[in-house]
């Protein structure tokens, strides 16, 4: 998506919006000639891995 003629406030608002929506991951901001030219968002989804079944979880053997 190409967005033209963004004001500084629009860029700040976009970055803030992306930060609010991400739980784990990164935002990469690319700057050319003191202007933000690109923002990349990478998200990670983490899943808990539990050994055994629910009956044995938390119980010592």
mmCIF file as gemmi writes it, N, C-alpha and C atoms, coordinates in Angstrom:
data_model
loop_
_atom_site.group_PDB
_atom_site.id
_atom_site.type_symbol
_atom_site.label_atom_id
_atom_site.label_alt_id
_atom_site.label_comp_id
_atom_site.label_asym_id
_atom_site.label_entity_id
_atom_site.label_seq_id
_atom_site.pdbx_PDB_ins_code
_atom_site.Cartn_x
_atom_site.Cartn_y
_atom_site.Cartn_z
_atom_site.occupancy
_atom_site.B_iso_or_equiv
_atom_site.pdbx_formal_charge
_atom_site.auth_seq_id
_atom_site.auth_asym_id
_atom_site.pdbx_PDB_model_num
ATOM 1 N N . UNK Axp A 1 ? 0.844 -1.18 0 1 0 ? 1 A 1
ATOM 2 C CA . UNK Axp A 1 ? 0 0 0 1 0 ? 1 A 1
ATOM 3 C C . UNK Axp A 1 ? 0.884 1.236 0 1 0 ? 1 A 1
ATOM 4 N N . UNK Axp A 2 ? 0.747 2.066 -0.96 1 0 ? 2 A 1
ATOM 5 C CA . UNK Axp A 2 ? 1.52 3.295 -1.07 1 0 ? 2 A 1
ATOM 6 C C . UNK Axp A 2 ? 0.682 4.452 -0.56 1 0 ? 2 A 1
ATOM 7 N N . UNK Axp A 3 ? 1.236 5.178 0.403 1 0 ? 3 A 1
ATOM 8 C CA . UNK Axp A 3 ? 0.541 6.34 0.965 1 0 ? 3 A 1
ATOM 9 C C . UNK Axp A 3 ? 1.398 7.555 0.659 1 0 ? 3 A 1
ATOM 10 N N . UNK Axp A 4 ? 0.788 8.573 0.109 1 0 ? 4 A 1
ATOM 11 C CA . UNK Axp A 4 ? 1.538 9.776 -0.279 1 0 ? 4 A 1
ATOM 12 C C . UNK Axp A 4 ? 1.211 10.95 0.633 1 0 ? 4 A 1
ATOM 13 N N . UNK Axp A 5 ? 2.177 11.864 0.757 1 0 ? 5 A 1
ATOM 14 C CA . UNK Axp A 5 ? 1.989 13.136 1.438 1 0 ? 5 A 1
ATOM 15 C C . UNK Axp A 5 ? 1.486 12.993 2.878 1 0 ? 5 A 1
ATOM 16 N N . UNK Axp A 6 ? 2.108 12.098 3.636 1 0 ? 6 A 1
ATOM 17 C CA . UNK Axp A 6 ? 1.746 11.967 5.047 1 0 ? 6 A 1
ATOM 18 C C . UNK Axp A 6 ? 2.335 13.11 5.849 1 0 ? 6 A 1
ATOM 19 N N . UNK Axp A 7 ? 1.552 13.635 6.776 1 0 ? 7 A 1
ATOM 20 C CA . UNK Axp A 7 ? 2.088 14.614 7.709 1 0 ? 7 A 1
ATOM 21 C C . UNK Axp A 7 ? 2.843 13.867 8.803 1 0 ? 7 A 1
ATOM 22 N N . UNK Axp A 8 ? 3.652 14.58 9.551 1 0 ? 8 A 1
ATOM 23 C CA . UNK Axp A 8 ? 4.383 13.948 10.653 1 0 ? 8 A 1
ATOM 24 C C . UNK Axp A 8 ? 3.413 13.333 11.647 1 0 ? 8 A 1
ATOM 25 N N . UNK Axp A 9 ? 2.296 14.003 11.912 1 0 ? 9 A 1
ATOM 26 C CA . UNK Axp A 9 ? 1.327 13.487 12.866 1 0 ? 9 A 1
ATOM 27 C C . UNK Axp A 9 ? 0.683 12.198 12.366 1 0 ? 9 A 1
ATOM 28 N N . UNK Axp A 10 ? 0.44 12.075 11.064 1 0 ? 10 A 1
ATOM 29 C CA . UNK Axp A 10 ? -0.12 10.841 10.507 1 0 ? 10 A 1
ATOM 30 C C . UNK Axp A 10 ? 0.848 9.671 10.683 1 0 ? 10 A 1
ATOM 31 N N . UNK Axp A 11 ? 2.136 9.93 10.499 1 0 ? 11 A 1
ATOM 32 C CA . UNK Axp A 11 ? 3.146 8.885 10.673 1 0 ? 11 A 1
ATOM 33 C C . UNK Axp A 11 ? 3.206 8.473 12.142 1 0 ? 11 A 1
ATOM 34 N N . UNK Axp A 12 ? 3.203 9.439 13.044 1 0 ? 12 A 1
ATOM 35 C CA . UNK Axp A 12 ? 3.224 9.152 14.477 1 0 ? 12 A 1
ATOM 36 C C . UNK Axp A 12 ? 1.983 8.357 14.874 1 0 ? 12 A 1
ATOM 37 N N . UNK Axp A 13 ? 0.823 8.748 14.371 1 0 ? 13 A 1
ATOM 38 C CA . UNK Axp A 13 ? -0.419 8.032 14.671 1 0 ? 13 A 1
ATOM 39 C C . UNK Axp A 13 ? -0.373 6.594 14.159 1 0 ? 13 A 1
ATOM 40 N N . UNK Axp A 14 ? 0.188 6.381 12.971 1 0 ? 14 A 1
ATOM 41 C CA . UNK Axp A 14 ? 0.287 5.039 12.406 1 0 ? 14 A 1
ATOM 42 C C . UNK Axp A 14 ? 1.204 4.169 13.262 1 0 ? 14 A 1
ATOM 43 N N . UNK Axp A 15 ? 2.339 4.712 13.664 1 0 ? 15 A 1
ATOM 44 C CA . UNK Axp A 15 ? 3.272 3.963 14.506 1 0 ? 15 A 1
ATOM 45 C C . UNK Axp A 15 ? 2.608 3.616 15.84 1 0 ? 15 A 1
ATOM 46 N N . UNK Axp A 16 ? 1.923 4.57 16.442 1 0 ? 16 A 1
ATOM 47 C CA . UNK Axp A 16 ? 1.23 4.326 17.715 1 0 ? 16 A 1
ATOM 48 C C . UNK Axp A 16 ? 0.172 3.243 17.556 1 0 ? 16 A 1
ATOM 49 N N . UNK Axp A 17 ? -0.568 3.277 16.466 1 0 ? 17 A 1
ATOM 50 C CA . UNK Axp A 17 ? -1.606 2.277 16.204 1 0 ? 17 A 1
ATOM 51 C C . UNK Axp A 17 ? -1.006 0.878 16.073 1 0 ? 17 A 1
ATOM 52 N N . UNK Axp A 18 ? 0.094 0.77 15.347 1 0 ? 18 A 1
ATOM 53 C CA . UNK Axp A 18 ? 0.759 -0.524 15.175 1 0 ? 18 A 1
ATOM 54 C C . UNK Axp A 18 ? 1.298 -1.046 16.504 1 0 ? 18 A 1
ATOM 55 N N . UNK Axp A 19 ? 1.833 -0.153 17.337 1 0 ? 19 A 1
ATOM 56 C CA . UNK Axp A 19 ? 2.344 -0.559 18.638 1 0 ? 19 A 1
ATOM 57 C C . UNK Axp A 19 ? 1.238 -1.073 19.553 1 0 ? 19 A 1
ATOM 58 N N . UNK Axp A 20 ? 0.067 -0.469 19.467 1 0 ? 20 A 1
ATOM 59 C CA . UNK Axp A 20 ? -1.06 -0.899 20.3 1 0 ? 20 A 1
ATOM 60 C C . UNK Axp A 20 ? -1.544 -2.291 19.917 1 0 ? 20 A 1
ATOM 61 N N . UNK Axp A 21 ? -1.413 -2.652 18.652 1 0 ? 21 A 1
ATOM 62 C CA . UNK Axp A 21 ? -1.951 -3.91 18.143 1 0 ? 21 A 1
ATOM 63 C C . UNK Axp A 21 ? -0.988 -5.086 18.205 1 0 ? 21 A 1
ATOM 64 N N . UNK Axp A 22 ? 0.255 -4.871 18.628 1 0 ? 22 A 1
ATOM 65 C CA . UNK Axp A 22 ? 1.234 -5.945 18.597 1 0 ? 22 A 1
ATOM 66 C C . UNK Axp A 22 ? 1.559 -6.396 20.03 1 0 ? 22 A 1
ATOM 67 N N . UNK Axp A 23 ? 1.544 -7.711 20.247 1 0 ? 23 A 1
ATOM 68 C CA . UNK Axp A 23 ? 1.866 -8.259 21.566 1 0 ? 23 A 1
ATOM 69 C C . UNK Axp A 23 ? 3.317 -8.735 21.614 1 0 ? 23 A 1
ATOM 70 N N . UNK Axp A 24 ? 3.737 -9.486 20.6 1 0 ? 24 A 1
ATOM 71 C CA . UNK Axp A 24 ? 5.122 -9.941 20.465 1 0 ? 24 A 1
ATOM 72 C C . UNK Axp A 24 ? 5.542 -9.676 19.031 1 0 ? 24 A 1
ATOM 73 N N . UNK Axp A 25 ? 6.69 -9.053 18.837 1 0 ? 25 A 1
ATOM 74 C CA . UNK Axp A 25 ? 7.162 -8.827 17.48 1 0 ? 25 A 1
ATOM 75 C C . UNK Axp A 25 ? 8.024 -7.585 17.387 1 0 ? 25 A 1
ATOM 76 N N . UNK Axp A 26 ? 8.15 -7.069 16.156 1 0 ? 26 A 1
ATOM 77 C CA . UNK Axp A 26 ? 9 -5.909 15.923 1 0 ? 26 A 1
ATOM 78 C C . UNK Axp A 26 ? 8.328 -4.936 14.953 1 0 ? 26 A 1
ATOM 79 N N . UNK Axp A 27 ? 8.686 -3.674 15.1 1 0 ? 27 A 1
ATOM 80 C CA . UNK Axp A 27 ? 8.367 -2.652 14.105 1 0 ? 27 A 1
ATOM 81 C C . UNK Axp A 27 ? 9.705 -2.138 13.586 1 0 ? 27 A 1
ATOM 82 N N . UNK Axp A 28 ? 9.844 -2.097 12.284 1 0 ? 28 A 1
ATOM 83 C CA . UNK Axp A 28 ? 11.06 -1.569 11.678 1 0 ? 28 A 1
ATOM 84 C C . UNK Axp A 28 ? 10.67 -0.327 10.894 1 0 ? 28 A 1
ATOM 85 N N . UNK Axp A 29 ? 11.305 0.787 11.225 1 0 ? 29 A 1
ATOM 86 C CA . UNK Axp A 29 ? 10.989 2.063 10.579 1 0 ? 29 A 1
ATOM 87 C C . UNK Axp A 29 ? 12.165 2.442 9.692 1 0 ? 29 A 1
ATOM 88 N N . UNK Axp A 30 ? 11.898 2.628 8.4 1 0 ? 30 A 1
ATOM 89 C CA . UNK Axp A 30 ? 12.928 3 7.434 1 0 ? 30 A 1
ATOM 90 C C . UNK Axp A 30 ? 12.832 4.494 7.16 1 0 ? 30 A 1
ATOM 91 N N . UNK Axp A 31 ? 13.981 5.174 7.203 1 0 ? 31 A 1
ATOM 92 C CA . UNK Axp A 31 ? 14.033 6.624 7.032 1 0 ? 31 A 1
ATOM 93 C C . UNK Axp A 31 ? 15.002 6.955 5.901 1 0 ? 31 A 1
ATOM 94 N N . UNK Axp A 32 ? 14.596 7.851 5.003 1 0 ? 32 A 1
ATOM 95 C CA . UNK Axp A 32 ? 15.448 8.389 3.937 1 0 ? 32 A 1
ATOM 96 C C . UNK Axp A 32 ? 15.326 9.898 3.961 1 0 ? 32 A 1
ATOM 97 N N . UNK Axp A 33 ? 16.457 10.58 3.934 1 0 ? 33 A 1
ATOM 98 C CA . UNK Axp A 33 ? 16.481 12.051 3.948 1 0 ? 33 A 1
ATOM 99 C C . UNK Axp A 33 ? 15.606 12.622 5.058 1 0 ? 33 A 1
ATOM 100 N N . UNK Axp A 34 ? 15.752 12.063 6.257 1 0 ? 34 A 1
ATOM 101 C CA . UNK Axp A 34 ? 15.03 12.506 7.454 1 0 ? 34 A 1
ATOM 102 C C . UNK Axp A 34 ? 13.516 12.332 7.379 1 0 ? 34 A 1
ATOM 103 N N . UNK Axp A 35 ? 13.047 11.477 6.473 1 0 ? 35 A 1
ATOM 104 C CA . UNK Axp A 35 ? 11.618 11.221 6.326 1 0 ? 35 A 1
ATOM 105 C C . UNK Axp A 35 ? 11.353 9.725 6.487 1 0 ? 35 A 1
ATOM 106 N N . UNK Axp A 36 ? 10.279 9.375 7.206 1 0 ? 36 A 1
ATOM 107 C CA . UNK Axp A 36 ? 9.878 7.979 7.31 1 0 ? 36 A 1
ATOM 108 C C . UNK Axp A 36 ? 9.338 7.556 5.948 1 0 ? 36 A 1
ATOM 109 N N . UNK Axp A 37 ? 9.944 6.512 5.367 1 0 ? 37 A 1
ATOM 110 C CA . UNK Axp A 37 ? 9.506 6.06 4.051 1 0 ? 37 A 1
ATOM 111 C C . UNK Axp A 37 ? 8.817 4.705 4.092 1 0 ? 37 A 1
ATOM 112 N N . UNK Axp A 38 ? 9.017 3.976 5.196 1 0 ? 38 A 1
ATOM 113 C CA . UNK Axp A 38 ? 8.451 2.623 5.247 1 0 ? 38 A 1
ATOM 114 C C . UNK Axp A 38 ? 8.371 2.168 6.697 1 0 ? 38 A 1
ATOM 115 N N . UNK Axp A 39 ? 7.321 1.425 7.012 1 0 ? 39 A 1
ATOM 116 C CA . UNK Axp A 39 ? 7.178 0.789 8.321 1 0 ? 39 A 1
ATOM 117 C C . UNK Axp A 39 ? 6.851 -0.676 8.07 1 0 ? 39 A 1
ATOM 118 N N . UNK Axp A 40 ? 7.637 -1.57 8.69 1 0 ? 40 A 1
ATOM 119 C CA . UNK Axp A 40 ? 7.379 -3.004 8.571 1 0 ? 40 A 1
ATOM 120 C C . UNK Axp A 40 ? 7.031 -3.551 9.942 1 0 ? 40 A 1
ATOM 121 N N . UNK Axp A 41 ? 5.991 -4.393 9.989 1 0 ? 41 A 1
ATOM 122 C CA . UNK Axp A 41 ? 5.576 -5.011 11.241 1 0 ? 41 A 1
ATOM 123 C C . UNK Axp A 41 ? 5.701 -6.521 11.105 1 0 ? 41 A 1
ATOM 124 N N . UNK Axp A 42 ? 6.396 -7.136 12.069 1 0 ? 42 A 1
ATOM 125 C CA . UNK Axp A 42 ? 6.492 -8.597 12.136 1 0 ? 42 A 1
ATOM 126 C C . UNK Axp A 42 ? 5.906 -9.021 13.473 1 0 ? 42 A 1
ATOM 127 N N . UNK Axp A 43 ? 4.98 -9.96 13.429 1 0 ? 43 A 1
ATOM 128 C CA . UNK Axp A 43 ? 4.369 -10.435 14.664 1 0 ? 43 A 1
ATOM 129 C C . UNK Axp A 43 ? 4.772 -11.874 14.929 1 0 ? 43 A 1
ATOM 130 N N . UNK Axp A 44 ? 4.844 -12.196 16.205 1 0 ? 44 A 1
ATOM 131 C CA . UNK Axp A 44 ? 5.114 -13.565 16.626 1 0 ? 44 A 1
ATOM 132 C C . UNK Axp A 44 ? 3.928 -14.021 17.45 1 0 ? 44 A 1
ATOM 133 N N . UNK Axp A 45 ? 3.557 -15.248 17.255 1 0 ? 45 A 1
ATOM 134 C CA . UNK Axp A 45 ? 2.486 -15.845 18.041 1 0 ? 45 A 1
ATOM 135 C C . UNK Axp A 45 ? 3.104 -16.953 18.866 1 0 ? 45 A 1
ATOM 136 N N . UNK Axp A 46 ? 2.912 -16.891 20.171 1 0 ? 46 A 1
ATOM 137 C CA . UNK Axp A 46 ? 3.52 -17.866 21.071 1 0 ? 46 A 1
ATOM 138 C C . UNK Axp A 46 ? 2.447 -18.775 21.636 1 0 ? 46 A 1
ATOM 139 N N . UNK Axp A 47 ? 2.797 -20.044 21.73 1 0 ? 47 A 1
ATOM 140 C CA . UNK Axp A 47 ? 1.885 -21.051 22.237 1 0 ? 47 A 1
ATOM 141 C C . UNK Axp A 47 ? 2.564 -21.79 23.38 1 0 ? 47 A 1
ATOM 142 N N . UNK Axp A 48 ? 1.835 -22.002 24.461 1 0 ? 48 A 1
ATOM 143 C CA . UNK Axp A 48 ? 2.372 -22.751 25.589 1 0 ? 48 A 1
ATOM 144 C C . UNK Axp A 48 ? 2.377 -24.23 25.235 1 0 ? 48 A 1
ATOM 145 N N . UNK Axp A 49 ? 3.45 -24.903 25.61 1 0 ? 49 A 1
ATOM 146 C CA . UNK Axp A 49 ? 3.552 -26.334 25.398 1 0 ? 49 A 1
ATOM 147 C C . UNK Axp A 49 ? 3.601 -26.995 26.758 1 0 ? 49 A 1
ATOM 148 N N . UNK Axp A 50 ? 2.612 -27.818 27.044 1 0 ? 50 A 1
ATOM 149 C CA . UNK Axp A 50 ? 2.538 -28.5 28.329 1 0 ? 50 A 1
ATOM 150 C C . UNK Axp A 50 ? 2.697 -29.998 28.119 1 0 ? 50 A 1
ATOM 151 N N . UNK Axp A 51 ? 3.68 -30.58 28.804 1 0 ? 51 A 1
ATOM 152 C CA . UNK Axp A 51 ? 3.845 -32.031 28.743 1 0 ? 51 A 1
ATOM 153 C C . UNK Axp A 51 ? 2.801 -32.683 29.634 1 0 ? 51 A 1
ATOM 154 N N . UNK Axp A 52 ? 2.36 -33.857 29.264 1 0 ? 52 A 1
ATOM 155 C CA . UNK Axp A 52 ? 1.39 -34.591 30.068 1 0 ? 52 A 1
ATOM 156 C C . UNK Axp A 52 ? -0.024 -34.093 29.816 1 0 ? 52 A 1
ATOM 157 N N . UNK Axp A 53 ? -0.943 -34.653 30.57 1 0 ? 53 A 1
ATOM 158 C CA . UNK Axp A 53 ? -2.322 -34.223 30.402 1 0 ? 53 A 1
ATOM 159 C C . UNK Axp A 53 ? -2.736 -33.316 31.55 1 0 ? 53 A 1
ATOM 160 N N . UNK Axp A 54 ? -3.955 -32.849 31.541 1 0 ? 54 A 1
ATOM 161 C CA . UNK Axp A 54 ? -4.424 -31.906 32.55 1 0 ? 54 A 1
ATOM 162 C C . UNK Axp A 54 ? -4.439 -32.509 33.942 1 0 ? 54 A 1
ATOM 163 N N . UNK Axp A 55 ? -4.643 -33.809 34.075 1 0 ? 55 A 1
ATOM 164 C CA . UNK Axp A 55 ? -4.713 -34.45 35.382 1 0 ? 55 A 1
ATOM 165 C C . UNK Axp A 55 ? -3.365 -34.414 36.103 1 0 ? 55 A 1
ATOM 166 N N . UNK Axp A 56 ? -2.258 -34.433 35.346 1 0 ? 56 A 1
ATOM 167 C CA . UNK Axp A 56 ? -0.934 -34.503 35.995 1 0 ? 56 A 1
ATOM 168 C C . UNK Axp A 56 ? -0.26 -33.137 36.079 1 0 ? 56 A 1
ATOM 169 N N . UNK Axp A 57 ? -0.819 -32.136 35.473 1 0 ? 57 A 1
ATOM 170 C CA . UNK Axp A 57 ? -0.178 -30.827 35.518 1 0 ? 57 A 1
ATOM 171 C C . UNK Axp A 57 ? -0.214 -30.272 36.936 1 0 ? 57 A 1
ATOM 172 N N . UNK Axp A 58 ? 0.932 -29.778 37.374 1 0 ? 58 A 1
ATOM 173 C CA . UNK Axp A 58 ? 1.015 -29.175 38.685 1 0 ? 58 A 1
ATOM 174 C C . UNK Axp A 58 ? 1.184 -30.172 39.823 1 0 ? 58 A 1
ATOM 175 N N . UNK Axp A 59 ? 1.148 -31.451 39.55 1 0 ? 59 A 1
ATOM 176 C CA . UNK Axp A 59 ? 1.301 -32.469 40.597 1 0 ? 59 A 1
ATOM 177 C C . UNK Axp A 59 ? 2.711 -33.037 40.534 1 0 ? 59 A 1
ATOM 178 N N . UNK Axp A 60 ? 3.305 -33.228 41.703 1 0 ? 60 A 1
ATOM 179 C CA . UNK Axp A 60 ? 4.619 -33.86 41.774 1 0 ? 60 A 1
ATOM 180 C C . UNK Axp A 60 ? 4.468 -35.365 41.751 1 0 ? 60 A 1
ATOM 181 N N . UNK Axp A 61 ? 5.415 -36.027 41.119 1 0 ? 61 A 1
ATOM 182 C CA . UNK Axp A 61 ? 5.392 -37.495 41.078 1 0 ? 61 A 1
ATOM 183 C C . UNK Axp A 61 ? 6.212 -38.059 42.191 1 0 ? 61 A 1
